[in-house]
Amino acid sequence: MESAMSYSLCNDAIFDTGLEFWIDRGGTFTDIVGRRRTATLVAHKLLSENPEAYRDAAVHGIRELLGLTHGEPIPAGAIGAVKMGTTVATNALLKRKGERTLLVITKGLRDALRIGYQGAAEIFARHIIKPEMSTSAHSKLTSACAPTER
């Protein structure tokens, strides 16, 4: 896999098929992997926050991989897919940081609220102490969905 600093995905202005990008936006860095039309991959890493240089790391990284200058529009059809994931929200939940948020969830999915640590210090412990819930109040919504007639 090559570095984006040495080679962009497109060396020409012909965007006959959309290029694909996979992005992981973290708290410190945003990693981007782009796939050329030849199926080779290019990796690129940027600071997730750099307001002096760009508003959004993912968009800026895509522009750099396409070989575009600042402010130059992204040509229609240049991008076939962008798939992005982030660890920022997950880390905020696990560390119990961030703003208070209201989550409304159906009764059948209430166990999804039980978010704990991703690792277990003592995997053979007989008595497992779970961390406190990340929510301060609970309310279960009973709902049913039915198709509507037109």
MISEZA-463818 format. One line per 8 residues: their letters; for each residue x, y, z of N, C-alpha, C, CB. Coordinates in Angstrom, 1 decimal, decimal comma. Glycine has a CB too. Layout:
% residues N
a = X:Y:Z:X:Y:Z:X:Y:Z:X:Y:Z | ...
***
This chain:
% residues 150
mesamsys = 0,8:-1,2:0,0:0,0:0,0:0,0:0,9:1,2:0,0:-1,0:0,0:1,2 | 0,6:2,2:-0,9:1,4:3,4:-1,0:0,9:4,5:-0,1:1,5:3,8:-2,4 | 1,7:5,4:0,2:1,3:6,6:0,9:0,7:7,6:-0,1:2,5:7,2:1,7 | -0,3:8,3:0,4:-0,9:9,3:-0,5:0,0:10,5:-0,8:-2,2:9,9:0,2 | 1,0:10,7:0,0:1,8:11,9:-0,2:2,7:11,6:-1,5:2,8:12,1:1,0 | 2,9:10,4:-1,8:3,8:10,1:-3,0:3,0:9,9:-4,3:4,6:8,9:-2,7 | 1,7:9,6:-4,2:0,9:9,3:-5,4:-0,6:9,5:-5,1:1,2:7,9:-5,9 | -1,3:10,2:-6,0:-2,7:10,3:-5,8:-3,4:9,2:-6,6:-3,2:11,7:-6,3
lcndaifd = -4,7:9,0:-6,3:-5,4:8,0:-7,0:-5,6:8,3:-8,5:-6,8:7,8:-6,3 | -5,7:9,5:-8,8:-5,9:9,9:-10,2:-4,9:10,9:-10,7:-7,3:10,6:-10,3 | -4,2:10,5:-11,8:-3,2:11,4:-12,4:-3,8:12,0:-13,6:-2,0:10,6:-12,7 | -5,1:11,8:-13,9:-5,7:12,4:-15,1:-7,0:12,9:-14,7:-5,8:11,3:-16,2 | -7,7:13,6:-15,6:-9,0:14,2:-15,3:-10,1:13,4:-15,7:-9,1:15,6:-16,0 | -9,9:12,1:-16,0:-11,0:11,2:-16,5:-11,5:10,4:-15,3:-10,5:10,3:-17,7 | -12,7:10,6:-14,9:-13,3:9,8:-13,8:-14,4:9,0:-14,4:-13,9:10,8:-12,7 | -14,0:7,9:-15,1:-15,0:7,1:-15,8:-15,7:6,1:-14,8:-14,3:6,3:-16,9
tglefwid = -15,1:5,8:-13,7:-15,7:5,0:-12,7:-15,4:5,6:-11,4:-15,2:3,5:-12,8 | -16,4:5,6:-10,5:-16,2:6,2:-9,2:-15,2:5,4:-8,4:-17,5:6,2:-8,4 | -14,3:6,2:-7,7:-13,3:5,6:-6,8:-13,9:5,3:-5,5:-12,1:6,6:-6,7 | -13,3:4,4:-4,7:-13,9:4,0:-3,4:-12,9:4,4:-2,3:-14,1:2,5:-3,4 | -13,5:4,9:-1,2:-12,8:5,3:0,0:-13,4:4,7:1,2:-12,8:6,9:0,1 | -12,5:4,2:2,1:-12,8:3,7:3,4:-12,1:4,6:4,4:-12,4:2,2:3,6 | -12,9:5,1:5,4:-12,4:6,1:6,3:-12,7:5,7:7,7:-13,0:7,5:6,0 | -11,7:5,9:8,6:-11,8:5,6:10,1:-11,5:7,0:10,7:-10,9:4,5:10,6
rggtftdi = -12,5:7,6:11,3:-12,3:8,9:11,9:-12,1:8,7:13,4:-13,5:9,9:11,7 | -10,9:8,9:13,9:-10,6:8,7:15,3:-10,5:10,1:16,0:-9,4:7,9:15,5 | -10,3:10,0:17,3:-10,2:11,2:18,1:-8,9:12,1:17,7:-10,1:10,9:19,5 | -7,9:11,4:17,3:-6,6:12,1:17,0:-6,4:12,1:15,5:-5,5:11,5:17,7 | -6,5:11,0:14,8:-6,2:10,9:13,4:-7,4:10,3:12,6:-5,0:9,9:13,2 | -7,4:10,7:11,4:-8,4:10,2:10,4:-7,6:9,4:9,4:-9,3:11,3:9,8 | -7,9:8,1:9,2:-7,2:7,3:8,3:-8,1:7,0:7,1:-6,8:5,9:8,9 | -7,5:7,2:5,9:-8,3:7,0:4,7:-7,6:6,0:3,8:-8,5:8,3:3,9
vgrrrtat = -8,3:5,0:3,3:-7,8:4,1:2,3:-8,6:4,3:1,0:-7,8:2,6:2,8 | -7,9:4,6:-0,1:-8,6:4,7:-1,4:-8,2:3,6:-2,3:-8,2:6,1:-2,0 | -9,1:3,2:-3,2:-8,8:2,2:-4,1:-8,8:2,8:-5,5:-9,8:1,0:-4,0 | -7,7:2,6:-6,2:-7,6:3,1:-7,6:-8,4:2,2:-8,5:-6,2:3,1:-8,1 | -8,6:2,6:-9,7:-9,3:1,8:-10,8:-8,5:0,5:-11,0:-9,5:2,6:-12,1 | -7,2:0,5:-10,8:-6,4:-0,7:-11,0:-6,5:-1,6:-9,8:-5,0:-0,3:-11,3 | -7,3:-1,3:-8,8:-7,5:-2,1:-7,6:-6,4:-2,0:-6,6:-7,8:-3,5:-8,0 | -5,4:-1,1:-6,9:-4,3:-0,9:-5,9:-4,8:0,1:-4,8:-3,0:-0,4:-6,5
lvahklls = -4,3:0,0:-3,6:-4,8:0,8:-2,5:-3,7:1,8:-2,2:-5,0:-0,1:-1,3 | -4,2:3,0:-1,7:-3,4:4,1:-1,2:-3,9:4,5:0,2:-3,5:5,3:-2,2 | -3,0:4,6:1,1:-3,4:5,0:2,5:-3,0:6,4:2,8:-2,7:4,0:3,5 | -3,8:7,1:3,6:-3,6:8,5:3,9:-4,0:8,7:5,3:-4,3:9,4:2,9 | -3,2:9,5:6,0:-3,5:9,8:7,5:-3,4:11,3:7,7:-2,5:9,1:8,4 | -4,5:11,9:8,3:-4,5:13,3:8,6:-4,9:13,5:10,1:-5,5:14,0:7,7 | -4,7:14,6:10,6:-5,2:15,0:11,9:-6,7:15,1:11,8:-4,6:16,3:12,5 | -7,4:14,6:12,8:-8,9:14,7:12,7:-9,4:16,1:12,9:-9,5:13,8:13,8
enpeayrd = -8,7:16,9:13,6:-9,0:18,3:13,8:-7,8:19,1:13,4:-9,4:18,6:15,3 | -8,0:20,0:12,4:-6,9:20,9:12,0:-7,6:22,1:11,3:-5,9:20,2:11,0 | -8,3:22,9:12,1:-9,1:24,0:11,5:-8,4:25,0:10,7:-9,8:24,7:12,6 | -7,1:25,2:11,0:-6,3:26,1:10,2:-6,1:25,6:8,7:-4,9:26,3:10,8 | -6,1:24,3:8,5:-5,9:23,7:7,2:-7,1:23,3:6,5:-4,9:22,6:7,3 | -8,1:22,7:7,2:-9,3:22,2:6,6:-10,5:22,1:7,6:-9,1:20,8:6,0 | -11,7:22,1:7,1:-12,9:22,0:7,9:-13,2:20,6:8,3:-14,1:22,6:7,2 | -13,0:19,7:7,4:-13,3:18,3:7,6:-12,2:17,4:7,1:-14,7:17,9:6,9
aavhgire = -11,6:16,5:8,0:-10,5:15,7:7,6:-10,8:14,7:6,5:-9,9:15,0:8,8 | -12,0:14,1:6,6:-12,4:13,1:5,6:-12,5:13,7:4,2:-13,7:12,4:6,0 | -13,2:14,8:4,1:-13,3:15,5:2,8:-12,0:16,0:2,3:-14,3:16,7:2,9 | -11,2:16,5:3,2:-9,9:17,0:2,7:-9,0:15,9:2,2:-9,2:17,8:3,9 | -9,0:14,8:3,0:-8,2:13,6:2,5:-8,6:13,0:1,2:-8,3:12,5:3,6 | -9,9:13,0:1,0:-10,5:12,5:-0,3:-10,0:13,5:-1,4:-12,0:12,4:-0,3 | -10,1:14,8:-1,2:-9,6:15,8:-2,2:-8,1:15,6:-2,5:-9,9:17,2:-1,7 | -7,3:15,3:-1,5:-5,9:15,1:-1,7:-5,7:13,8:-2,5:-5,1:15,0:-0,4
llglthge = -6,4:12,8:-2,2:-6,2:11,5:-2,9:-6,6:11,6:-4,4:-7,0:10,4:-2,2 | -7,6:12,5:-4,6:-8,0:12,7:-6,0:-7,1:13,7:-6,7:-9,5:13,3:-6,0 | -6,2:14,3:-6,0:-5,2:15,2:-6,6:-5,9:16,6:-6,9:-4,8:14,7:-7,9 | -6,9:17,0:-6,1:-7,5:18,3:-6,3:-6,9:19,3:-5,4:-9,0:18,1:-6,0 | -6,9:20,6:-5,9:-6,4:21,7:-5,1:-7,5:22,2:-4,2:-5,9:22,8:-6,0 | -7,1:23,0:-3,2:-8,1:23,5:-2,3:-9,1:24,4:-3,0:-7,4:24,4:-1,2 | -10,4:24,1:-2,7:-11,5:24,8:-3,4:-12,0:24,3:-4,7:-11,1:26,2:-3,5 | -11,1:23,4:-5,3:-11,5:22,8:-6,6:-12,7:21,9:-6,4:-10,3:22,2:-7,3
pipagaig = -13,7:21,9:-7,2:-14,9:21,0:-7,0:-14,5:19,6:-7,3:-16,1:21,5:-7,8 | -15,1:18,7:-6,6:-15,0:17,3:-6,8:-15,9:16,9:-8,0:-15,4:16,4:-5,6 | -15,3:16,4:-9,1:-16,1:16,1:-10,3:-17,2:15,1:-10,1:-15,2:15,6:-11,4 | -18,3:15,3:-10,7:-19,4:14,4:-10,6:-18,9:13,0:-11,1:-20,7:14,9:-11,5 | -19,3:12,0:-10,4:-18,9:10,6:-10,8:-17,5:10,2:-10,3:-19,0:10,5:-12,3 | -16,8:11,1:-9,7:-15,4:10,8:-9,2:-15,4:9,8:-8,1:-14,7:12,1:-8,8 | -16,5:9,8:-7,3:-16,6:9,0:-6,1:-17,7:8,0:-6,3:-16,8:9,8:-4,8 | -17,3:6,7:-6,2:-18,3:5,6:-6,3:-18,8:5,3:-4,9:-17,7:4,4:-6,9
avkmgttv = -18,0:5,3:-3,9:-18,5:4,9:-2,5:-17,6:5,5:-1,5:-18,6:3,4:-2,4 | -18,2:5,9:-0,4:-17,4:6,4:0,8:-18,0:5,6:2,0:-17,5:7,9:1,0 | -17,2:4,9:2,7:-17,6:4,1:3,8:-16,8:4,6:5,0:-17,5:2,5:3,6 | -17,5:5,1:6,0:-16,9:5,7:7,2:-17,3:5,1:8,5:-17,1:7,2:7,2 | -16,4:4,9:9,4:-16,6:4,5:10,7:-15,9:5,4:11,7:-16,2:3,0:10,9 | -16,3:5,4:12,9:-15,7:6,2:13,9:-15,6:5,6:15,2:-16,4:7,6:14,0 | -14,6:5,9:16,0:-14,4:5,4:17,3:-14,7:6,5:18,3:-13,0:4,8:17,6 | -14,9:7,7:17,9:-15,1:8,9:18,7:-16,3:8,7:19,7:-15,3:10,1:17,9
atnallkr = -17,5:8,3:19,2:-18,6:8,2:20,0:-18,5:7,0:20,9:-19,9:8,0:19,1 | -18,0:5,9:20,4:-17,8:4,7:21,3:-16,9:5,0:22,4:-17,2:3,5:20,4 | -15,8:5,7:22,2:-14,8:6,0:23,2:-15,5:6,9:24,2:-13,6:6,6:22,6 | -16,3:7,9:23,8:-16,9:8,8:24,7:-17,9:8,0:25,6:-17,7:9,9:23,9 | -18,6:7,0:25,1:-19,5:6,2:25,9:-18,7:5,4:26,9:-20,4:5,3:25,0 | -17,6:4,8:26,4:-16,9:3,9:27,3:-16,2:4,7:28,4:-15,8:3,1:26,5 | -15,8:5,9:28,2:-15,1:6,7:29,1:-16,0:7,6:30,0:-14,1:7,6:28,5 | -17,3:7,5:29,6:-18,4:8,2:30,3:-18,1:9,7:30,2:-18,4:7,9:31,8
kgertllv = -17,8:10,2:29,0:-17,6:11,6:28,7:-18,5:12,1:27,6:-16,1:11,9:28,3 | -18,7:13,3:27,5:-19,6:13,9:26,5:-20,8:14,5:27,1:-19,9:12,8:25,5 | -21,7:15,0:26,3:-22,9:15,7:26,7:-24,0:14,6:27,0:-23,4:16,6:25,6 | -24,9:15,0:27,9:-26,0:14,1:28,2:-26,9:14,1:26,9:-26,9:14,7:29,4 | -27,4:12,9:26,6:-28,1:12,6:25,4:-29,3:11,8:25,7:-27,3:12,0:24,3 | -30,4:12,1:25,0:-31,6:11,3:25,2:-31,6:10,2:24,1:-32,9:12,2:25,1 | -31,8:9,0:24,5:-31,9:7,8:23,6:-33,3:7,2:23,8:-30,7:6,8:23,7 | -34,1:7,1:22,8:-35,4:6,4:22,9:-35,2:5,1:22,1:-36,6:7,3:22,3
itkglrda = -35,5:4,0:22,8:-35,2:2,7:22,2:-36,4:1,8:22,6:-33,9:2,1:22,8 | -36,8:0,9:21,7:-37,9:0,0:21,9:-37,6:-1,0:23,0:-38,3:-0,7:20,6 | -38,6:-1,5:23,6:-38,5:-2,4:24,7:-37,6:-3,6:24,4:-39,8:-2,9:25,2 | -37,8:-4,1:23,1:-37,1:-5,3:22,7:-35,6:-5,1:22,5:-37,6:-5,8:21,4 | -35,2:-3,9:22,4:-33,7:-3,6:22,3:-33,1:-3,0:23,5:-33,5:-2,7:21,1 | -33,8:-3,1:24,6:-33,3:-2,4:25,8:-31,9:-2,9:26,3:-34,3:-2,6:27,0 | -31,6:-4,1:25,9:-30,2:-4,6:26,3:-29,1:-3,9:25,6:-30,1:-6,1:26,0 | -29,4:-3,2:24,5:-28,4:-2,5:23,8:-27,9:-1,3:24,6:-29,0:-2,0:22,4
lrigyqga = -28,6:-0,9:25,6:-28,1:0,2:26,5:-27,0:-0,3:27,4:-29,3:0,7:27,3 | -26,8:-1,6:27,6:-25,8:-2,1:28,5:-24,5:-2,1:27,8:-26,2:-3,5:29,0 | -23,8:-1,0:27,7:-22,5:-0,9:27,1:-21,5:-1,0:28,1:-22,4:0,5:26,2 | -20,5:-1,9:28,0:-19,4:-2,0:28,9:-18,1:-1,9:28,3:-19,5:-3,4:29,6 | -17,1:-2,3:29,0:-15,7:-2,3:28,4:-15,5:-3,4:27,4:-14,7:-2,4:29,6 | -14,7:-3,1:26,4:-14,5:-4,1:25,4:-13,5:-5,2:25,8:-13,9:-3,5:24,1 | -12,8:-5,0:26,9:-11,9:-6,0:27,4:-12,3:-6,4:28,8:-10,4:-5,5:27,4 | -11,9:-7,6:29,3:-12,1:-8,1:30,6:-10,8:-8,3:31,3:-13,0:-9,3:30,6
aeifarhi = -10,6:-7,7:32,4:-9,3:-7,8:33,1:-9,1:-9,2:33,7:-9,2:-6,8:34,3 | -10,2:-9,8:34,2:-10,1:-11,1:34,7:-11,1:-12,0:34,1:-10,3:-11,1:36,3 | -10,7:-12,7:33,0:-11,6:-13,4:32,2:-12,2:-14,7:32,9:-11,0:-13,8:30,9 | -11,5:-15,2:33,9:-11,9:-16,4:34,6:-12,6:-16,1:35,9:-10,8:-17,3:34,8 | -12,9:-14,8:36,2:-13,5:-14,4:37,5:-14,9:-15,0:37,6:-13,6:-12,9:37,6 | -15,2:-15,5:38,8:-16,5:-16,1:39,1:-17,6:-15,0:39,3:-16,5:-17,0:40,3 | -17,1:-13,9:39,9:-18,0:-12,8:40,1:-17,6:-11,6:39,3:-18,1:-12,4:41,7 | -18,4:-11,3:38,3:-18,0:-10,2:37,3:-18,7:-8,9:37,8:-18,4:-10,6:35,9
ikpemsts = -18,0:-7,9:38,0:-18,5:-6,6:38,4:-18,6:-5,8:37,1:-17,7:-5,9:39,5 | -19,9:-5,5:36,7:-20,1:-4,7:35,5:-20,0:-3,2:35,8:-21,5:-5,1:34,9 | -19,6:-2,4:34,8:-19,6:-1,0:35,1:-21,0:-0,4:35,2:-18,8:-0,3:34,0 | -21,1:0,8:35,8:-22,4:1,4:35,8:-22,9:1,7:34,5:-22,3:2,7:36,7 | -24,2:1,7:34,3:-24,9:2,1:33,1:-24,4:3,5:32,7:-26,4:1,9:33,1 | -24,3:3,7:31,4:-23,9:5,1:31,0:-25,1:6,0:30,9:-23,3:5,0:29,6 | -26,3:5,5:31,2:-27,5:6,3:31,2:-27,9:6,7:32,7:-28,7:5,6:30,5 | -28,5:7,8:32,8:-28,9:8,3:34,2:-30,4:7,9:34,5:-28,7:9,7:34,3
ahskltsa = -31,2:7,7:33,5:-32,6:7,4:33,6:-33,0:6,4:32,5:-33,5:8,7:33,7 | -34,0:5,6:32,8:-34,5:4,7:31,8:-36,0:4,8:31,6:-34,1:3,2:32,2 | -36,4:4,6:30,4:-37,8:4,5:30,1:-37,9:3,6:28,8:-38,5:5,9:29,8 | -38,8:2,6:28,9:-38,9:1,7:27,8:-40,1:2,0:27,0:-38,9:0,2:28,3 | -40,0:2,0:25,7:-41,0:2,4:24,8:-41,6:1,1:24,2:-40,5:3,4:23,7 | -42,9:0,9:24,3:-43,5:-0,3:23,7:-44,1:0,2:22,4:-44,6:-0,9:24,6 | -43,7:-0,5:21,3:-44,2:0,0:20,0:-44,4:-1,2:19,1:-43,2:1,0:19,4 | -45,2:-1,0:18,1:-45,4:-2,0:17,1:-45,5:-1,2:15,8:-46,8:-2,8:17,4
capter = -45,0:-1,8:14,8:-45,0:-1,3:13,4:-45,9:-2,1:12,6:-43,6:-1,1:12,8 | -46,7:-1,5:11,8:-47,6:-2,2:10,9:-47,6:-1,5:9,6:-49,1:-2,4:11,5 | -47,7:-2,2:8,5:-47,7:-1,5:7,2:-49,0:-0,6:7,1:-47,7:-2,5:6,0 | -48,8:0,5:6,4:-50,0:1,3:6,2:-50,6:1,1:4,8:-49,6:2,8:6,4 | -51,9:1,3:4,7:-52,5:1,2:3,4:-52,5:2,5:2,7:-54,0:0,6:3,6 | -52,5:2,5:1,4:-52,5:3,7:0,7:-53,8:3,8:0,0:-51,4:3,8:-0,4
***
